[in-house]
Amino acid sequence: MPARYDVLGVGNAIMDVIAPVPDAFLDLNAIEKGAMTLIDEPRALDLHSKFTSESAPKEIAGGSGANTLAGIAMMGVAGAYVGKVGEDEIGQRFVKSMHDAGLDFDTPPLKGRDATARCLVAVTPDGERSMNTFLGASVKFDAKDIVREQVEGSRIIYMEGYLFDKDPAKKAFVKAAEIAQAANRTVSLTLSDSFCVERHRESFRQLVEHHTDILFANESELLSLYRGLSFGDALNALAAVDKIACITRSEKGSIILEGGNRHLIPAASVDHIKDATGAGDQYAAGVLAGHVTGMSWIEAGHLGSRAAAEVISHYGARP
């Protein structure tokens, strides 16, 4: 089957709602400055209303995987995304935002009362981002949302590790990977978060060893995957699995494992870091876009570094 998409992303569907607010707004609404706090639906609805009263918040379809796919689309690579939204206006706006980014998104919304996930981001005058995240419908993703024809028609399947906190999503991951492998497609995984890896270490290691062709992780995620090992020994353990692995190290750049080779990719220079939130997402976008357009892994790594440098030079996790 010829590929319809270069990259198919599978991950959380979270609407980012970003509002500039004074510091007093944080105190008035009991928002912990600089933190990422999980909140329930009543709190999300209350904060969303107050954001709208305080300023004109900006809405952008987000979630780590969605940000990566948006970056890929901006580089001219054909992409689609699979994630779960609710049957509500926020969900409709999420779908429109993805379409506006040049991505296909046609996962049916979740039936019932579960609202679309949203991350309410309060940005104070000093540039600090305080995130309040309601996961809502996004965590109800399951194997029924994986469409065989969509997976078989994509050159690369890119899966977001955050979904691993729910068993149905784990099964969806394995289903997508098995379909992709049977169709000789490439499976890519981003570990997403060291605490998530800590909670599901063995499951992640099985997924990496048996179902993954390209792995993305940062240094802390790699150390969590191989708990108790030094960074060098963890790299050796990963190299023994014989996968393509892209390990980011902030200002130290990244390391790409390719067979017996280790490519050291320096970080691209940036004059002023304003928001490091989307660095890993856009690094992955650059590497995958470079790979599907025929670049060597070294060239793709440099493109990833440049994409990461661009996104941290401004607010927001998209280019």
C-alpha positions as CSV (number, residue, x, y, z in Angstrom):
1,M,0.0,0.0,0.0
2,P,1.4,3.4,-0.9
3,A,1.8,5.8,2.0
4,R,-0.9,8.5,2.4
5,Y,1.0,10.1,5.4
6,D,4.6,10.5,6.2
7,V,4.0,10.5,10.0
8,L,0.9,9.5,12.0
9,G,0.9,10.7,15.5
10,V,-0.8,8.9,18.4
11,G,-1.2,10.9,21.7
12,N,-3.1,13.1,24.0
13,A,-5.5,15.7,22.5
14,I,-5.2,18.7,24.9
15,M,-6.3,22.2,24.0
16,D,-3.8,24.7,25.3
17,V,-5.5,27.9,26.6
18,I,-2.8,30.5,27.1
19,A,-3.5,33.8,28.9
20,P,-1.3,36.7,29.9
21,V,-2.1,37.6,33.6
22,P,-0.7,39.7,36.4
23,D,1.0,37.9,39.3
24,A,-2.0,38.9,41.5
25,F,-4.2,36.7,39.3
26,L,-2.2,33.7,40.5
27,D,-2.7,34.5,44.2
28,L,-6.3,35.4,43.7
29,N,-7.0,32.0,42.0
30,A,-4.7,29.8,44.1
31,I,-2.4,29.0,41.1
32,E,1.0,27.7,42.0
33,K,3.5,29.8,40.0
34,G,5.7,27.8,37.6
35,A,4.1,24.5,38.4
36,M,2.1,21.9,36.4
37,T,-1.0,21.0,38.4
38,L,-3.5,18.4,37.5
39,I,-7.1,19.7,38.0
40,D,-10.6,18.4,37.8
41,E,-13.4,19.5,35.5
42,P,-15.1,22.0,37.8
43,R,-11.7,23.7,38.5
44,A,-11.0,23.7,34.7
45,L,-14.3,25.3,33.9
46,D,-13.9,27.9,36.6
47,L,-10.3,28.9,35.6
48,H,-11.3,28.9,31.9
49,S,-14.0,31.4,32.7
50,K,-11.7,33.6,34.7
51,F,-9.0,33.5,32.0
52,T,-11.6,34.8,29.6
53,S,-12.6,37.6,32.0
54,E,-9.0,38.6,32.6
55,S,-7.8,38.7,29.0
56,A,-8.3,37.3,25.6
57,P,-6.7,33.8,25.9
58,K,-5.1,32.1,22.9
59,E,-6.2,28.5,22.1
60,I,-3.9,26.1,20.3
61,A,-4.4,22.4,19.9
62,G,-1.7,20.8,22.0
63,G,-0.3,17.8,23.8
64,S,3.3,16.7,23.2
65,G,2.5,14.5,20.1
66,A,0.2,17.1,18.6
67,N,2.9,19.7,18.9
68,T,5.4,17.5,17.2
69,L,3.0,16.8,14.3
70,A,2.3,20.5,13.9
71,G,6.0,21.1,13.6
72,I,6.3,18.3,11.0
73,A,3.5,19.8,9.0
74,M,5.2,23.2,9.0
75,M,8.2,21.5,7.4
76,G,6.1,20.3,4.5
77,V,5.7,16.7,5.7
78,A,2.3,15.0,5.4
79,G,0.9,14.2,8.8
80,A,-2.2,13.0,10.6
81,Y,-3.0,12.7,14.3
82,V,-5.0,10.3,16.5
83,G,-6.3,11.4,19.9
84,K,-9.5,11.7,21.9
85,V,-11.6,14.8,22.3
86,G,-15.1,15.2,23.9
87,E,-18.4,16.1,22.2
88,D,-18.1,19.8,23.0
89,E,-17.1,23.2,21.5
90,I,-13.5,22.9,22.8
91,G,-13.2,19.5,21.0
92,Q,-14.5,21.1,17.8
93,R,-12.0,23.9,18.1
94,F,-9.2,21.3,18.7
95,V,-10.1,19.6,15.5
96,K,-10.1,22.9,13.6
97,S,-6.8,23.9,15.0
98,M,-5.2,20.6,13.9
99,H,-6.8,21.0,10.4
100,D,-5.5,24.6,10.3
101,A,-2.0,23.3,11.0
102,G,-2.3,21.1,7.8
103,L,-3.0,17.8,9.6
104,D,-5.7,15.3,9.2
105,F,-7.6,14.5,12.4
106,D,-10.7,12.4,12.3
107,T,-10.8,10.3,15.5
108,P,-14.5,10.2,16.6
109,P,-15.2,12.2,19.7
110,L,-15.9,10.4,23.0
111,K,-19.6,9.8,23.5
112,G,-20.9,11.0,26.9
113,R,-20.2,13.8,29.2
114,D,-16.4,13.7,29.4
115,A,-15.1,17.1,28.3
116,T,-12.1,17.8,26.0
117,A,-8.8,18.0,27.9
118,R,-7.3,21.4,28.3
119,C,-4.2,23.0,29.7
120,L,-4.8,26.4,31.2
121,V,-1.5,28.3,31.0
122,A,-1.2,31.5,33.0
123,V,1.7,33.6,31.7
124,T,2.9,36.3,34.1
125,P,4.9,39.4,33.0
126,D,8.2,37.7,33.9
127,G,7.4,35.0,31.3
128,E,6.8,32.2,33.8
129,R,4.2,29.7,32.7
130,S,1.9,28.1,35.4
131,M,0.0,25.2,33.9
132,N,-3.3,23.7,35.1
133,T,-4.2,20.6,33.3
134,F,-7.5,18.8,33.0
135,L,-7.0,15.5,31.2
136,G,-10.7,14.8,30.5
137,A,-11.5,12.8,27.4
138,S,-7.9,12.5,26.3
139,V,-7.3,9.6,28.7
140,K,-10.2,7.6,27.3
141,F,-8.2,6.7,24.2
142,D,-8.3,2.9,23.4
143,A,-7.6,0.3,20.8
144,K,-10.8,1.0,19.0
145,D,-9.4,4.4,18.0
146,I,-6.6,2.7,16.0
147,V,-7.7,2.4,12.4
148,R,-5.7,-0.3,10.5
149,E,-5.9,1.4,7.2
150,Q,-4.5,4.7,8.7
151,V,-1.6,2.9,10.3
152,E,-0.8,0.8,7.2
153,G,-1.0,4.0,5.1
154,S,1.6,5.9,7.2
155,R,5.4,5.6,6.8
156,I,6.1,6.3,10.5
157,I,3.9,5.9,13.5
158,Y,4.9,8.3,16.3
159,M,3.5,7.4,19.7
160,E,3.5,9.7,22.8
161,G,4.5,8.0,26.1
162,Y,2.2,10.1,28.3
163,L,-0.7,7.9,27.2
164,F,0.9,4.9,29.0
165,D,-0.8,5.9,32.3
166,K,-4.0,4.1,31.2
167,D,-4.1,0.4,30.3
168,P,-6.5,0.8,27.3
169,A,-4.0,3.2,25.8
170,K,-1.2,0.7,26.3
171,K,-3.2,-1.8,24.4
172,A,-3.8,0.7,21.7
173,F,-0.1,1.4,21.4
174,V,0.7,-2.3,21.0
175,K,-2.1,-2.7,18.5
176,A,-0.7,0.2,16.4
177,A,2.8,-1.1,16.6
178,E,1.9,-4.6,15.6
179,I,-0.1,-3.3,12.6
180,A,2.8,-1.1,11.6
181,Q,5.3,-3.9,11.9
182,A,3.2,-6.3,9.8
183,A,2.9,-3.6,7.1
184,N,6.7,-2.9,7.2
185,R,6.1,0.6,8.6
186,T,8.4,2.4,11.1
187,V,7.4,2.7,14.8
188,S,8.7,5.7,16.7
189,L,8.1,6.3,20.4
190,T,8.8,9.3,22.7
191,L,9.1,8.5,26.4
192,S,7.6,11.9,27.2
193,D,8.3,12.1,31.0
194,S,10.7,10.4,33.4
195,F,8.0,10.0,36.1
196,C,5.8,8.2,33.5
197,V,8.7,5.9,32.7
198,E,9.2,5.3,36.4
199,R,5.6,4.1,36.7
200,H,5.7,1.8,33.7
201,R,9.4,0.9,33.3
202,E,9.0,-2.7,32.3
203,S,6.2,-2.0,29.9
204,F,8.2,0.7,28.2
205,R,11.3,-1.6,28.0
206,Q,9.2,-4.3,26.3
207,L,7.8,-1.7,23.9
208,V,11.3,-0.3,23.1
209,E,12.8,-3.8,22.6
210,H,10.1,-5.5,20.6
211,H,8.0,-2.8,18.9
212,T,10.1,0.3,18.4
213,D,12.4,1.3,15.6
214,I,13.1,5.0,16.6
215,L,13.2,6.1,20.2
216,F,13.2,9.7,21.5
217,A,14.1,10.4,25.1
218,N,15.8,13.0,27.2
219,E,18.6,12.2,29.6
220,S,16.4,11.9,32.7
221,E,14.0,9.6,30.8
222,L,16.8,7.4,29.7
223,L,18.1,7.1,33.2
224,S,14.7,6.3,34.4
225,L,14.3,3.6,31.8
226,Y,17.6,2.0,32.9
227,R,17.4,2.8,36.6
228,G,20.6,2.5,38.6
229,L,22.9,2.9,35.6
230,S,25.1,5.9,34.8
231,F,24.3,7.8,31.7
232,G,27.2,6.1,29.8
233,D,26.0,2.7,30.9
234,A,22.4,3.5,30.1
235,L,23.5,4.5,26.6
236,N,25.4,1.2,26.2
237,A,22.3,-0.7,27.3
238,L,20.2,1.1,24.8
239,A,22.8,0.6,22.1
240,A,22.7,-3.2,22.7
241,V,18.9,-3.2,21.8
242,D,20.0,-2.0,18.4
243,K,17.5,0.8,17.7
244,I,17.8,4.3,16.3
245,A,17.7,6.4,19.5
246,C,17.8,10.1,19.8
247,I,18.7,11.3,23.3
248,T,18.5,15.0,24.0
249,R,20.6,16.7,26.7
250,S,19.4,20.4,26.7
251,E,22.4,22.7,26.1
252,K,24.7,19.7,25.6
253,G,22.9,18.9,22.4
254,S,21.9,15.3,21.6
255,I,23.2,11.9,20.8
256,I,21.9,9.7,18.0
257,L,22.6,6.0,18.2
258,E,22.6,4.4,14.8
259,G,23.8,0.8,14.7
260,G,27.3,0.9,16.2
261,N,27.7,4.6,15.7
262,R,27.1,7.5,18.1
263,H,26.5,10.8,16.5
264,L,27.1,13.8,18.7
265,I,24.8,16.7,17.6
266,P,25.6,20.1,19.2
267,A,22.7,22.3,20.4
268,A,21.9,25.1,17.9
269,S,22.6,28.5,19.3
270,V,19.8,30.8,20.4
271,D,20.1,34.4,21.6
272,H,17.6,34.2,24.4
273,I,15.5,31.4,25.8
274,K,12.0,32.5,26.5
275,D,10.1,29.2,26.9
276,A,11.7,25.7,26.8
277,T,8.4,23.8,26.9
278,G,8.3,22.6,23.3
279,A,12.0,21.9,22.8
280,G,11.8,18.1,22.8
281,D,8.6,18.1,20.8
282,Q,10.1,20.2,18.0
283,Y,13.5,18.3,18.1
284,A,11.5,15.2,17.3
285,A,9.6,17.0,14.5
286,G,12.9,18.1,12.9
287,V,14.5,14.6,13.1
288,L,11.4,12.8,11.7
289,A,10.9,15.4,9.0
290,G,14.6,15.1,8.0
291,H,14.4,11.3,8.0
292,V,11.4,11.0,5.8
293,T,12.8,13.5,3.3
294,G,16.0,11.5,2.9
295,M,18.5,13.1,5.2
296,S,21.1,11.1,7.0
297,W,20.6,10.8,10.8
298,I,23.3,13.3,11.4
299,E,21.6,15.8,9.1
300,A,18.2,15.1,10.6
301,G,19.7,15.6,14.1
302,H,20.9,19.0,13.1
303,L,17.5,19.9,11.8
304,G,16.0,18.8,15.1
305,S,18.4,21.0,17.0
306,R,17.5,24.0,14.8
307,A,13.8,23.3,15.3
308,A,14.3,23.1,19.1
309,A,16.3,26.3,19.1
310,E,13.6,28.1,17.2
311,V,10.7,27.1,19.5
312,I,12.5,28.0,22.7
313,S,13.1,31.5,21.4
314,H,9.4,32.4,21.8
315,Y,6.4,31.5,23.9
316,G,4.4,28.4,22.9
317,A,5.3,24.8,22.0
318,R,4.7,25.2,18.2
319,P,7.1,26.8,15.7
